[in-house]
Amino acid sequence: MSSSASGHDPRADTSQDAGKRAAGEAAVDWVRDGARVGLGTGSTVKYFLLALGARVKDGLRVQGVPTSHDTAELARQLRIPLLPEHELWTLDVAVDGADEIDPRLDAIKGGGGALLREKIVAAAARTFIVLVDHTKCVPALGASMPLPVEVTPFGWPNTAKLLRAFGDEPALRTRQGKVFETDGGNYILDLPVRAIDDPARLEAQINLIPGVVENGLFVNRASTVIIGAPGGVQIKHRAAP
């Protein structure tokens, strides 16, 4: 079967992966010696971690705060020193990926299920850098993917019912036939939404629902977005308020 008939183009994968690599490797330039760094989660951030690990091997001194068990494990393999998770941190920079990014530099995150820890780490950082490949840039958030919402397992169907006011039927996330649990032991409801006109308002409204722990809208948080493409990177900075 041809790639077009199957709906899969291997050349697109190569292009996307090249963009991820370009963005991840470019982000290392924002990490100074002695920095405390928030370490995000996902396939694009993996390239950042690999590049950061190489700098650490060459003598760069950093301390990291991982946003997931998977990131923590990779950081340990790369000998990136980690700070205790039960600690008050002031981070110089946090580097993370996104599932969608809009022209205002607002994002949807949570495809990997680490959105709560990612938002905590982003809020603790003086500078929050988002890495994406060029395929993640969209004119409006929510048009191409559901919005991840982290909820408590207790009474989750009731929480799902209340979420219907903001989209279509939420889907309980599963993995390998089992309910997916976050590193914090919560569930993820993927809420289909149409293009989001007011991300800040929707983020606040959803977080008021009993049972919701956090949602994947990251509004007014990114300081800088690095967009990777096969030919290099494009860097965008949030305009001053």
FIGU-57657 format. One record per residue (C-alpha): residue number from 1; residue in one letter; x, y, z negated. Coordinates in pm, 1 decimal. Layout:
num: NUM residuo: A xx: X yy: Y zz: Z
...
This chain:
num: 1 residuo: M xx: 0.0 yy: 0.0 zz: 0.0
num: 2 residuo: S xx: 137.1 yy: 344.1 zz: 83.0
num: 3 residuo: S xx: 201.0 yy: 596.7 zz: -193.5
num: 4 residuo: S xx: -71.2 yy: 825.5 zz: -57.8
num: 5 residuo: A xx: -327.2 yy: 544.0 zz: -56.4
num: 6 residuo: S xx: -247.3 yy: 452.6 zz: -415.6
num: 7 residuo: G xx: -258.6 yy: 814.9 zz: -530.5
num: 8 residuo: H xx: 101.6 yy: 793.5 zz: -651.1
num: 9 residuo: D xx: 396.9 yy: 969.1 zz: -489.0
num: 10 residuo: P xx: 737.1 yy: 858.7 zz: -623.3
num: 11 residuo: R xx: 890.0 yy: 1179.3 zz: -487.5
num: 12 residuo: A xx: 665.5 yy: 1379.8 zz: -722.0
num: 13 residuo: D xx: 800.4 yy: 1182.4 zz: -1017.1
num: 14 residuo: T xx: 1157.1 yy: 1263.9 zz: -914.8
num: 15 residuo: S xx: 1073.2 yy: 1632.4 zz: -881.1
num: 16 residuo: Q xx: 894.9 yy: 1642.6 zz: -1215.8
num: 17 residuo: D xx: 1175.8 yy: 1461.7 zz: -1394.8
num: 18 residuo: A xx: 1431.2 yy: 1699.7 zz: -1245.5
num: 19 residuo: G xx: 1225.5 yy: 1990.4 zz: -1376.0
num: 20 residuo: K xx: 1210.8 yy: 1840.6 zz: -1722.7
num: 21 residuo: R xx: 1586.1 yy: 1788.3 zz: -1726.0
num: 22 residuo: A xx: 1655.4 yy: 2142.4 zz: -1606.4
num: 23 residuo: A xx: 1431.1 yy: 2297.4 zz: -1873.0
num: 24 residuo: G xx: 1565.2 yy: 2078.4 zz: -2153.9
num: 25 residuo: E xx: 1927.5 yy: 2143.6 zz: -2074.8
num: 26 residuo: A xx: 1872.3 yy: 2519.3 zz: -2034.7
num: 27 residuo: A xx: 1715.8 yy: 2546.6 zz: -2381.8
num: 28 residuo: V xx: 2041.2 yy: 2450.6 zz: -2554.8
num: 29 residuo: D xx: 2175.2 yy: 2797.7 zz: -2479.3
num: 30 residuo: W xx: 1931.7 yy: 2936.7 zz: -2740.7
num: 31 residuo: V xx: 2091.3 yy: 2732.4 zz: -3019.2
num: 32 residuo: R xx: 2372.9 yy: 2911.2 zz: -3200.3
num: 33 residuo: D xx: 2634.2 yy: 2761.2 zz: -3428.0
num: 34 residuo: G xx: 2492.6 yy: 2714.6 zz: -3777.8
num: 35 residuo: A xx: 2129.8 yy: 2729.1 zz: -3658.7
num: 36 residuo: R xx: 1836.0 yy: 2553.4 zz: -3816.0
num: 37 residuo: V xx: 1634.7 yy: 2409.1 zz: -3529.1
num: 38 residuo: G xx: 1283.1 yy: 2271.8 zz: -3495.4
num: 39 residuo: L xx: 1299.8 yy: 1960.6 zz: -3279.2
num: 40 residuo: G xx: 987.7 yy: 1898.2 zz: -3074.5
num: 41 residuo: T xx: 842.0 yy: 1579.8 zz: -2932.8
num: 42 residuo: G xx: 797.6 yy: 1449.9 zz: -2579.7
num: 43 residuo: S xx: 968.0 yy: 1359.9 zz: -2255.0
num: 44 residuo: T xx: 1092.6 yy: 1711.5 zz: -2174.4
num: 45 residuo: V xx: 1229.1 yy: 1769.4 zz: -2523.7
num: 46 residuo: K xx: 1422.5 yy: 1443.9 zz: -2493.1
num: 47 residuo: Y xx: 1652.9 yy: 1614.0 zz: -2242.8
num: 48 residuo: F xx: 1701.3 yy: 1902.1 zz: -2485.0
num: 49 residuo: L xx: 1789.7 yy: 1659.0 zz: -2764.4
num: 50 residuo: L xx: 2039.5 yy: 1475.8 zz: -2545.1
num: 51 residuo: A xx: 2206.6 yy: 1804.4 zz: -2451.5
num: 52 residuo: L xx: 2201.8 yy: 1923.8 zz: -2813.4
num: 53 residuo: G xx: 2354.0 yy: 1595.5 zz: -2928.5
num: 54 residuo: A xx: 2637.7 yy: 1642.8 zz: -2680.9
num: 55 residuo: R xx: 2702.0 yy: 1993.6 zz: -2819.7
num: 56 residuo: V xx: 2698.4 yy: 1856.1 zz: -3175.8
num: 57 residuo: K xx: 2952.9 yy: 1593.7 zz: -3073.5
num: 58 residuo: D xx: 3171.1 yy: 1878.0 zz: -2945.0
num: 59 residuo: G xx: 3150.2 yy: 2058.6 zz: -3279.6
num: 60 residuo: L xx: 2828.5 yy: 2262.7 zz: -3279.2
num: 61 residuo: R xx: 2689.9 yy: 2283.1 zz: -3631.9
num: 62 residuo: V xx: 2311.4 yy: 2261.3 zz: -3659.3
num: 63 residuo: Q xx: 2041.9 yy: 2123.4 zz: -3886.6
num: 64 residuo: G xx: 1716.6 yy: 2001.6 zz: -3739.3
num: 65 residuo: V xx: 1356.3 yy: 1947.7 zz: -3844.8
num: 66 residuo: P xx: 1191.4 yy: 1677.0 zz: -3629.7
num: 67 residuo: T xx: 821.6 yy: 1692.5 zz: -3545.0
num: 68 residuo: S xx: 772.9 yy: 1316.0 zz: -3518.2
num: 69 residuo: H xx: 920.5 yy: 984.7 zz: -3625.1
num: 70 residuo: D xx: 1032.3 yy: 922.4 zz: -3266.0
num: 71 residuo: T xx: 1220.1 yy: 1253.2 zz: -3254.4
num: 72 residuo: A xx: 1378.0 yy: 1185.9 zz: -3592.0
num: 73 residuo: E xx: 1502.3 yy: 847.8 zz: -3472.8
num: 74 residuo: L xx: 1655.6 yy: 989.9 zz: -3155.9
num: 75 residuo: A xx: 1815.2 yy: 1275.2 zz: -3351.3
num: 76 residuo: R xx: 1976.6 yy: 1026.5 zz: -3588.1
num: 77 residuo: Q xx: 2108.2 yy: 824.5 zz: -3294.1
num: 78 residuo: L xx: 2260.8 yy: 1144.6 zz: -3155.9
num: 79 residuo: R xx: 2403.3 yy: 1233.8 zz: -3499.8
num: 80 residuo: I xx: 2207.0 yy: 1557.6 zz: -3523.6
num: 81 residuo: P xx: 2184.3 yy: 1639.5 zz: -3897.3
num: 82 residuo: L xx: 1828.0 yy: 1662.0 zz: -4028.1
num: 83 residuo: L xx: 1677.1 yy: 1863.9 zz: -4310.9
num: 84 residuo: P xx: 1443.8 yy: 1694.2 zz: -4561.8
num: 85 residuo: E xx: 1082.8 yy: 1710.3 zz: -4440.2
num: 86 residuo: H xx: 950.9 yy: 1801.8 zz: -4785.8
num: 87 residuo: E xx: 1131.9 yy: 2134.3 zz: -4799.1
num: 88 residuo: L xx: 1069.0 yy: 2502.6 zz: -4736.4
num: 89 residuo: W xx: 1250.2 yy: 2582.9 zz: -4412.0
num: 90 residuo: T xx: 1329.3 yy: 2905.3 zz: -4235.4
num: 91 residuo: L xx: 1410.4 yy: 2798.9 zz: -3882.5
num: 92 residuo: D xx: 1607.2 yy: 3008.6 zz: -3636.4
num: 93 residuo: V xx: 1446.3 yy: 2847.2 zz: -3334.7
num: 94 residuo: A xx: 1201.1 yy: 2568.5 zz: -3254.1
num: 95 residuo: V xx: 1206.6 yy: 2397.1 zz: -2915.5
num: 96 residuo: D xx: 909.6 yy: 2193.2 zz: -2794.5
num: 97 residuo: G xx: 722.1 yy: 2088.5 zz: -2484.1
num: 98 residuo: A xx: 363.0 yy: 2147.0 zz: -2374.5
num: 99 residuo: D xx: 96.6 yy: 1968.1 zz: -2173.6
num: 100 residuo: E xx: -31.5 yy: 2291.2 zz: -2019.3
num: 101 residuo: I xx: 92.7 yy: 2650.1 zz: -2018.2
num: 102 residuo: D xx: -102.1 yy: 2949.8 zz: -1887.5
num: 103 residuo: P xx: 16.2 yy: 3289.7 zz: -1756.6
num: 104 residuo: R xx: -19.3 yy: 3441.4 zz: -2106.5
num: 105 residuo: L xx: 223.8 yy: 3174.6 zz: -2237.7
num: 106 residuo: D xx: -48.8 yy: 3008.2 zz: -2443.0
num: 107 residuo: A xx: -36.8 yy: 2630.0 zz: -2441.8
num: 108 residuo: I xx: -215.3 yy: 2303.5 zz: -2502.0
num: 109 residuo: K xx: -7.2 yy: 2045.2 zz: -2686.7
num: 110 residuo: G xx: -80.9 yy: 1711.6 zz: -2847.4
num: 111 residuo: G xx: -59.4 yy: 1463.7 zz: -2563.7
num: 112 residuo: G xx: 199.1 yy: 1279.4 zz: -2769.8
num: 113 residuo: G xx: -7.0 yy: 1304.6 zz: -3087.6
num: 114 residuo: A xx: 235.5 yy: 1522.5 zz: -3288.2
num: 115 residuo: L xx: 41.4 yy: 1848.8 zz: -3267.1
num: 116 residuo: L xx: 3.8 yy: 1910.3 zz: -3642.9
num: 117 residuo: R xx: 373.2 yy: 1878.3 zz: -3721.7
num: 118 residuo: E xx: 458.8 yy: 2068.0 zz: -3405.6
num: 119 residuo: K xx: 243.4 yy: 2362.0 zz: -3511.5
num: 120 residuo: I xx: 385.1 yy: 2362.3 zz: -3864.8
num: 121 residuo: V xx: 739.6 yy: 2370.5 zz: -3728.3
num: 122 residuo: A xx: 657.0 yy: 2636.4 zz: -3468.5
num: 123 residuo: A xx: 508.4 yy: 2858.4 zz: -3739.3
num: 124 residuo: A xx: 827.0 yy: 2824.8 zz: -3947.0
num: 125 residuo: A xx: 1055.2 yy: 2942.6 zz: -3665.3
num: 126 residuo: R xx: 1166.1 yy: 3295.2 zz: -3583.9
num: 127 residuo: T xx: 1171.5 yy: 3200.7 zz: -3215.5
num: 128 residuo: F xx: 952.1 yy: 2936.0 zz: -3053.7
num: 129 residuo: I xx: 1064.4 yy: 2813.4 zz: -2712.0
num: 130 residuo: V xx: 835.9 yy: 2599.5 zz: -2498.1
num: 131 residuo: L xx: 980.0 yy: 2375.0 zz: -2228.1
num: 132 residuo: V xx: 772.3 yy: 2259.1 zz: -1932.1
num: 133 residuo: D xx: 826.3 yy: 2134.3 zz: -1582.8
num: 134 residuo: H xx: 656.5 yy: 2327.9 zz: -1304.9
num: 135 residuo: T xx: 358.3 yy: 2088.9 zz: -1288.0
num: 136 residuo: K xx: 240.1 yy: 2199.9 zz: -1634.2
num: 137 residuo: C xx: 171.0 yy: 2560.9 zz: -1531.9
num: 138 residuo: V xx: -202.7 yy: 2625.9 zz: -1494.9
num: 139 residuo: P xx: -415.9 yy: 2935.5 zz: -1431.9
num: 140 residuo: A xx: -637.1 yy: 2855.6 zz: -1733.5
num: 141 residuo: L xx: -600.8 yy: 2609.1 zz: -2019.6
num: 142 residuo: G xx: -824.3 yy: 2304.6 zz: -2038.4
num: 143 residuo: A xx: -910.1 yy: 2261.9 zz: -1673.8
num: 144 residuo: S xx: -686.4 yy: 1962.0 zz: -1612.8
num: 145 residuo: M xx: -678.4 yy: 1780.5 zz: -1947.3
num: 146 residuo: P xx: -885.4 yy: 1735.3 zz: -2263.1
num: 147 residuo: L xx: -800.0 yy: 1929.4 zz: -2577.2
num: 148 residuo: P xx: -646.2 yy: 1708.4 zz: -2848.7
num: 149 residuo: V xx: -805.4 yy: 1755.5 zz: -3190.5
num: 150 residuo: E xx: -652.8 yy: 1589.3 zz: -3496.5
num: 151 residuo: V xx: -918.2 yy: 1474.4 zz: -3744.1
num: 152 residuo: T xx: -939.0 yy: 1281.6 zz: -4069.4
num: 153 residuo: P xx: -1035.5 yy: 915.5 zz: -4029.1
num: 154 residuo: F xx: -1309.1 yy: 961.5 zz: -4291.2
num: 155 residuo: G xx: -1632.6 yy: 1043.6 zz: -4114.3
num: 156 residuo: W xx: -1468.7 yy: 1099.8 zz: -3777.9
num: 157 residuo: P xx: -1791.4 yy: 1027.2 zz: -3581.4
num: 158 residuo: N xx: -1953.7 yy: 1317.5 zz: -3768.0
num: 159 residuo: T xx: -1664.2 yy: 1542.5 zz: -3676.2
num: 160 residuo: A xx: -1692.1 yy: 1425.7 zz: -3314.8
num: 161 residuo: K xx: -2062.0 yy: 1515.4 zz: -3311.9
num: 162 residuo: L xx: -1985.6 yy: 1872.5 zz: -3419.9
num: 163 residuo: L xx: -1711.6 yy: 1902.9 zz: -3157.1
num: 164 residuo: R xx: -1966.8 yy: 1844.2 zz: -2881.2
num: 165 residuo: A xx: -2070.7 yy: 2207.6 zz: -2920.3
num: 166 residuo: F xx: -1740.8 yy: 2304.0 zz: -2752.7
num: 167 residuo: G xx: -1717.7 yy: 2051.8 zz: -2469.1
num: 168 residuo: D xx: -1825.8 yy: 1711.6 zz: -2348.7
num: 169 residuo: E xx: -1819.2 yy: 1384.0 zz: -2544.8
num: 170 residuo: P xx: -1493.3 yy: 1358.1 zz: -2743.3
num: 171 residuo: A xx: -1297.9 yy: 1034.4 zz: -2692.7
num: 172 residuo: L xx: -1126.8 yy: 862.0 zz: -2983.1
num: 173 residuo: R xx: -768.2 yy: 808.8 zz: -2871.8
num: 174 residuo: T xx: -649.9 yy: 450.5 zz: -2860.3
num: 175 residuo: R xx: -319.3 yy: 287.7 zz: -2776.4
num: 176 residuo: Q xx: -270.9 yy: -75.8 zz: -2681.0
num: 177 residuo: G xx: -628.8 yy: -153.8 zz: -2780.1
num: 178 residuo: K xx: -602.2 yy: 0.8 zz: -3127.0
num: 179 residuo: V xx: -701.5 yy: 338.3 zz: -3267.0
num: 180 residuo: F xx: -405.0 yy: 572.4 zz: -3235.3
num: 181 residuo: E xx: -286.1 yy: 714.8 zz: -3566.9
num: 182 residuo: T xx: -65.2 yy: 1021.2 zz: -3598.4
num: 183 residuo: D xx: 246.1 yy: 1020.5 zz: -3814.7
num: 184 residuo: G xx: 23.5 yy: 1175.7 zz: -4082.7
num: 185 residuo: G xx: -229.4 yy: 891.4 zz: -4062.4
num: 186 residuo: N xx: -498.6 yy: 1090.4 zz: -3884.2
num: 187 residuo: Y xx: -694.8 yy: 1023.0 zz: -3564.2
num: 188 residuo: I xx: -697.7 yy: 1217.4 zz: -3237.5
num: 189 residuo: L xx: -1019.4 yy: 1310.9 zz: -3059.1
num: 190 residuo: D xx: -961.9 yy: 1419.5 zz: -2699.7
num: 191 residuo: L xx: -1223.1 yy: 1682.3 zz: -2624.6
num: 192 residuo: P xx: -1303.6 yy: 1747.3 zz: -2256.2
num: 193 residuo: V xx: -1336.4 yy: 2122.1 zz: -2208.4
num: 194 residuo: R xx: -1376.3 yy: 2343.8 zz: -1908.8
num: 195 residuo: A xx: -1133.8 yy: 2625.8 zz: -1836.0
num: 196 residuo: I xx: -1092.7 yy: 2811.4 zz: -2165.7
num: 197 residuo: D xx: -1169.0 yy: 3182.9 zz: -2138.3
num: 198 residuo: D xx: -1067.8 yy: 3275.1 zz: -2494.9
num: 199 residuo: P xx: -813.6 yy: 3027.2 zz: -2638.1
num: 200 residuo: A xx: -763.8 yy: 3219.4 zz: -2962.8
num: 201 residuo: R xx: -1134.5 yy: 3217.6 zz: -3042.4
num: 202 residuo: L xx: -1173.2 yy: 2848.8 zz: -2957.3
num: 203 residuo: E xx: -868.9 yy: 2753.7 zz: -3167.1
num: 204 residuo: A xx: -1019.5 yy: 2927.7 zz: -3470.1
num: 205 residuo: Q xx: -1372.6 yy: 2793.9 zz: -3415.9
num: 206 residuo: I xx: -1263.3 yy: 2430.8 zz: -3387.8
num: 207 residuo: N xx: -1046.1 yy: 2452.8 zz: -3697.4
num: 208 residuo: L xx: -1351.4 yy: 2558.4 zz: -3901.3
num: 209 residuo: I xx: -1523.5 yy: 2222.7 zz: -3840.0
num: 210 residuo: P xx: -1513.9 yy: 1996.5 zz: -4148.3
num: 211 residuo: G xx: -1288.4 yy: 1701.4 zz: -4077.2
num: 212 residuo: V xx: -1070.0 yy: 1883.8 zz: -3826.2
num: 213 residuo: V xx: -707.8 yy: 1897.7 zz: -3939.1
num: 214 residuo: E xx: -570.1 yy: 2092.7 zz: -3641.8
num: 215 residuo: N xx: -615.3 yy: 2129.1 zz: -3268.7
num: 216 residuo: G xx: -376.0 yy: 2145.0 zz: -2975.6
num: 217 residuo: L xx: -422.6 yy: 2509.6 zz: -2878.6
num: 218 residuo: F xx: -101.9 yy: 2704.2 zz: -2939.1
num: 219 residuo: V xx: -203.3 yy: 3066.9 zz: -2898.3
num: 220 residuo: N xx: 32.6 yy: 3365.6 zz: -2933.3
num: 221 residuo: R xx: 309.9 yy: 3137.5 zz: -3056.6
num: 222 residuo: A xx: 559.4 yy: 3092.2 zz: -2773.4
num: 223 residuo: S xx: 830.8 yy: 3357.2 zz: -2763.9
num: 224 residuo: T xx: 984.8 yy: 3216.8 zz: -2446.8
num: 225 residuo: V xx: 881.9 yy: 2958.1 zz: -2188.9
num: 226 residuo: I xx: 1140.4 yy: 2776.8 zz: -1979.5
num: 227 residuo: I xx: 990.4 yy: 2632.2 zz: -1662.0
num: 228 residuo: G xx: 1202.1 yy: 2368.2 zz: -1494.3
num: 229 residuo: A xx: 1194.0 yy: 2279.0 zz: -1128.1
num: 230 residuo: P xx: 1432.0 yy: 2078.5 zz: -908.2
num: 231 residuo: G xx: 1601.3 yy: 2401.7 zz: -796.8
num: 232 residuo: G xx: 1659.4 yy: 2539.6 zz: -1146.3
num: 233 residuo: V xx: 1464.6 yy: 2718.7 zz: -1417.6
num: 234 residuo: Q xx: 1238.2 yy: 3019.3 zz: -1452.8
num: 235 residuo: I xx: 1234.0 yy: 3193.9 zz: -1789.3
num: 236 residuo: K xx: 935.7 yy: 3393.8 zz: -1912.6
num: 237 residuo: H xx: 919.6 yy: 3600.3 zz: -2231.7
num: 238 residuo: R xx: 607.6 yy: 3703.0 zz: -2419.4
num: 239 residuo: A xx: 535.7 yy: 4070.8 zz: -2379.6
num: 240 residuo: A xx: 564.3 yy: 4280.9 zz: -2693.0
num: 241 residuo: P xx: 223.3 yy: 4348.2 zz: -2856.0
